């Protein structure tokens, strides 16, 4: 009997760096990371067939990072600077060290801050892939 190896979110790793290169500095203040990859759904068909056919268009990748509000952390500063000046930042988001995930440049689309009365302030950065300096790659560890 084969035992399935389950992936645990706690083991996920996210790295940041200079846009145009692979990110290599771990961002250890991340609480949650959500990666979404979706393709355009293109319907193709004509009167010669009763069936529509699905084709795949361009791919979109978004990444949402919820991090502790440690404003002195270099990773926080890199994301905040990118949010304020519209620049790109390199991000590599993996399911574990030397694992599987995306390596790409991203631009900050939005930034939100949660200030609960009885809890830690956290900041959420929503990122979208930017292909101006390099194409995204899928890392398989």
Secondary structure, 3 states (H helix, E strand, C coil): CCCCCCCCHHHCEEEEEECCCCCCEECCCEEEEEEEEEEEEEEECCCCCCCCEEEEEEEEEEEEEEEECCCCCHHHHHHHHHHHHCCEEEEEEECCCCCCEEEEEEEEEEEEEECCCCCCCEEEEEEEEECCCCCCEEECC
